[in-house]
C-alpha cells in the first residue's frame, strides 16, 4: 500500500519522535510498502526531496519559525497532492498542520491514523501560552477528523486528557526500538575514550538538554550518590548546545555541570550515531530518565538500555514508568524527587543482578517489525471499510 507519513520534523533532526517515525517508516518500507514522509525543510541545507532507506522524503520550505513551530507556505499544496496519491495517511502529533491534513483524509475518504507521541508544553510566557493553545486546538481538530489514534501504552492513554476525550478511537501499539549489535571492540574503545581510568559506576542520560527532561534533578541527586560512590561519572548523550528554545535552561545549569566536568565526572558526548549508542549503553551501570511532565510519554532510550542489560530509573509519569514495570529492570521514583533518584541509583549499583531482566525478550517485544505489523493490520482494517465514516 501507499502510506503518507506527516510530521513537522524528520531525520536528521534528533528526538524520540523523529527516531520513532524513522524506525516505523523503514520497517514499513522493508515490508514492501511505498512510504512517503511529508515534513519541513527545517534546515536549508537539506534537499527538498530524497530517498533514504527506501523511504521517500518530501520537505516543504520554511518561511519562518514561530517558537518551535514552522510556517511553510507550500505545505497545503504538497499535502493535497500527496494525500490524493496515497492510500493511508499517518500523522504524528503534536503538529500544528495535522488538522488540515486529517481534514483532507476525511473528505477524500482516505484512512487517517494519528500517533500521539506527547503533550506540547512550551516554557511559560504569554506568547508561548498562545502557541500552546493554538496547537492544542489543532490537535483536537485532527483527532475529530482522524479515524484512529495510536498511543504507546494503556497507562498513558488512560491518563492523557487529550486521549481520554477520544478514547473510542484509541488503539495501543508499543513503540519500535532497535540498535545495531554491540561490537565488543567498539564498546572497549568507547570506554577507553570516555573512561580511560576505568572508573565506575557510570550514570547515563540520553536525551536533548531540555527543561522537561529533569537534568537538574540528576544534579541535585549527585551529592548523595557521590557520598556512596565518590568516583561516579555521568555521561550525557544527546544534543546539549543550541537546543531550540532551551538556551537559557542550559545557561542556568552550566555552572553546576562545569564543576563536575572539571573533576572529570561529567562528560557531554554529543549526538551519537546508532553504532555509537550501541557502544554507549554497555558502558553504563544505570540510565536515568528523571522527566518532569507529560511531554515525555515513554522514553525509548529505556528500552535501548534494557536491550543491553542496563537498568533504568524513571519518573512516575504515565507511560514513562512502564518500561521498568514491564521488565523489572529498574526503579520508578516520584516526579522531581532528587533524594529518591539518588537512592534508586545507589540501589541499582549495589545489586545489579536484581535488575538483570531478560534483554532478549525486551528486544523481541519492541522490534520495529512488530510495531510495523501492528500498524499494517490497522491500515488494512481501515482500508476494508471498518471505522471509515
N, C-alpha and C positions, 0 to 999 in steps of 0.2 A: 504494500500500500504506500501511498504518498503522504508523508507526515510533515506538517509545518509546525516547527517549534518557534515560539516567540518569547523573547526576554530582552530586557534593557541592555545588560552587559553579558558578553560571552567571552570565552577564552580568546586571547591570553590573559584577560582580567582574572585575578585570583580571588575567589571567595568560595564558601561552601556551596552556594547556589550555582555558580558557574561550573564548578567541578562536578556537581551532581548532574547538571544538564549535559555536560560533555560526555560523561560516562554513559548516560542513558542513550544519547544520540549515537555514539559509537556502537553500542550494543545493538541498537535497532538496525543500524546500517549493516552490521555483521549478520543479522537475521534476514537480510535480503530486502529491506525496505528502502525506499528513496526518502532520505531525511534532509530537510532544508531548515536552516536556522535563520530567522529574521531578527536582527539585533542592531545596535548602534555602532557607528564608526567613532567610538569614543576617543580614539587616538588616530589622528590624521595619517599616520604612517601605515595604518592597517589597510589592506586592499578592500575595495568595495565588494568584491566577490572572490571567493576562493573555495577549494575543496580540501578538507583536512580529514584524514582517517575515514574517507568515504562519505563525509557529511558536507553538504553544500551550504556555504555561509554567504548570506546577503547582508551587507551593512549599510544602514541609512546614514547619510552625512548629518553631523551635529552642527546646528547653527549656534546655539549657546546652551549653557547649563543653568539650571535652577536648583540650588543646593546639590543634592546627589543625583537629581534627575537631568534629563537631556531633552532639548527641543529639536525635533527632526522634521523639517518641512515636507520631505518626500515620503515620510513613513506611511501616511494614509494611502498614497498611491501604490506603494510597494505591497502593503498589506492586502489591498483589494485584489491586485493581480495574483499574488501568491495564494490567497485563500481560494480563489477560483481554480487554481491549478492543483490543489491538494485535496486528499480525501478526508483527512483528520487534522484538526487544529489543536495544538497543545501549548497552553500559556503557563508561564511561571511567574507567580506573584510573590512579593509586591511589585507592581508595574503600572505606571500611570497610563500607558497606552493599551492595556489589556481590554478595557471595556469596549473600545472601538473595534478591536479585532474579534472579540466574542460576539458583538452585535452582528458583524459580517457573517460569522459562522452560523448564528441563529437564523438570519434572514436567508442565507444560501443553503440552509439545511445541511451544514457540514458538522459532524460530531465535534464538539468542542470540550476539551478537558483542561482543567486548571490543576496545577500542583501548587499548593500553598506552602511556601517554604518558611515564612516567618512573618511576624508583625513588623511594621515600619515604625521606628521611633527615632526621630531626629533630635538633636540636642535642643534643650529648651530655648524659647525665643519666639517673639510674635510671628516672624516670617516663617520659621520652621513649623510652628503650630499650624499655620495656614496650609503649608505644604502637606503636613501630615493629614489634615482634614480632607484636602482635595484627593490625595492618593487613596485614602480610606473609602471615599465616596466612589472613586473609580473602581476600586476592588469590589465594592458592593454591587455595582452595575455589572461587572464582569461575571460575578457569581450568579446573578439573576439570569444572564444570557447563556451561561455555560450549561452543559448537560451533566457533567460530573466534576467533582473536586477531590483530588487525592491529597491525603495527609500522611506524614511519615509514621505516626503512631496513634493508636486509640487514645493514649494518655493526653497527647497534645490536642487532638481533635475534641475531646470532651471538656477541655479547659479553655479553649480559644473562643472568645466571644464571636469572632468572625465565623468560625466553622460551626459553632452551635446554631447560628442563625440559618445555616444552610445544611443542617445535619442530614436531611433526606437525600442530599446529593453526594455525601462524603463517602469515600472508599479509602481504606488504609492500605498503603503499599510501602513496604520497607525500602529505605534508600539504597542506592548502589554504591558499593565500596570495593576498590581494587588497588593493589600496589604491585609493582614488579617484585619478584622474589628477592629476598635479602641476600646479596652476594657477600660471602664471608670476608673476602679481601676488601670490598668497599666498606663494610662495617668496621673492619680494623683500621682502615685508612682514615675513616671519619673520626674514630676515637683518637687516633694519633694527631689529627689536626686540631681538634677542639678540646681534647682532654689528655694532653701529652703526658701528664704526670700520673695518669691512671686514677685520678681521684674518683671517689664515689660518695654518696649517690648522686644521680643526675635527675633533676626535675625538668620536665619538658612542658612547654606551651607551644601549640601550633595553630596560629591564627593571625588575623590582622591586628595591629595595635590600635584597638578601638575601645571607646569608653564602655560599651556594653559587655566587653569581654572580661572585665574584672581583674585587670593586671594589678591594680592597687591592692586587691585582696591577697594576691600572692606576695606582694611586697610587705604587707602587714604581717603575713604569716611567717616570713623567712626568719626573723629573730628567734622565734621559738624552735624552728627546725634546726637552726644553727647551734642552739644550745645543746641539742642532742647529737647532731652530726655537723661538726664545725667545718668540714671540707665540702659541704653540699654545693652543687653547681646548678645554675638554671640555664637551659638552652631555649632560646626563643626563636622558633622557625616561623617565618612569615614576614610580610611587609610591615615595617615599623617606622619608616620615614615617609613623609608626604602622603599619608593615608588621607583620602578625600574627607574633609570635614573633621579630622581628628588631630590637626596640628597642635592646637592648644592643649589637648589632653596629653600628648606626648611631651610637650614642653613642661607641663606641670610635674610629670613623674620622672623626667630625665635626670634631675639631680640625685634622686634616691638610687636610681639604677646605676648611675655613674660610680657611686661609692662601691657597689658590688663589682662593677667592671674593673675598677682599679685594683681590686683584690683577686681578679681572675675568677670570680664566682658568678658572673652573668655574661653570656655571650649572645649577641644578636647574629643569627645565621642567615638572615635574609630569606627571600623566596627560594625554596628548594625545588629541584626537579623531582618527578616521581621516583627516579632511581636514588636520588639523594635522600628523599624521605624514607625510602626502604632501608637506607643505612642509618638514618637518624633514630628511628624507633627502637631498634635492638640495643642501642646505647643508653636508653633511658631506664630508670628504675620505676618511674611513675610519670604519667601525663596528667596535667590538671586542666580542668575546664570550669573555672570559677565565674561563669557568666552571670549577669545581673538581671536580665529581663527577657521577655519573650521574643526579642529579635533572634535569640538562639533557640532552636526548637529540637535539636538532636545532638549535634556535634559529631560530624562524620569522622573527625580525627580520632575519636574514642575507639571506633571500630578498627581503624587503621592500626592504632596502637595494640589493641587486643589481638588482632591477627598476628602480631609479632610477639605475643605473650606478655605485653606490658599492661599492667592495671591502670585504672584512671580514678581520679576524684572529680565528681561532677556536682554542680549546684542542684539543689532540689527544685528544679524548674520542670514543668510538664514537658515530656519528651526528652529533655537533656538527661534526666535521671534514669532513663530506660536502659541505655547500654550496660551500666553496672548491674542493674536489677535483672536484666535478661540473661546475663552471662555469669554473674557472680564475681566478675573481675574488677572489683573496685569498691569505692565508698561514695555515698551521697551525703552532702553537707548542706546545712541551711544557707540560703542565699546571702552572700556578702559577709559570711562569718569567718574571719581570718583565723580565730583560735581553733575552730572546727577543722578548717583546712589544714592547719599545721598538725593537728592531732591525727587526721586521716593520712597525711603524707608519712608521718612517723610510724603509724601502724603498718602501712604497706611496706615500707623499707625494712621494718623489723621482722616481718613474717610474709615474704613474697609468695611462698608456697600456698598460703591460704587463698591467694587470688589468681592461681595458675589458670583455672578455667580450661576451655577447650578451643584453642585458637583455630584449629582446622574447621570445626563446626561453625565458628563465627564467620570464617571466610565463605563457607558454603551458603550460609543464611543470607549474606549480603552480597553475593555475587551479582555483578551488573546484568548478567544474562537472566537471573531470576527476576530482577526488577523489570527488565525489558519485557520478559514473557508476561508478567502481570499486566503491564500497560497494553501489550498486544492483545491480550484477552479482553481488556476493557474497550479498546478501539473496535475490535470485531463485534463485540456485543452492541455497541452504539451504531456501527455500520449496518448491523442486522435490523435496526429499527427500534430496538428496545431502549426506551428512555428518550427518544427523539420526538419532540413535540413542537 
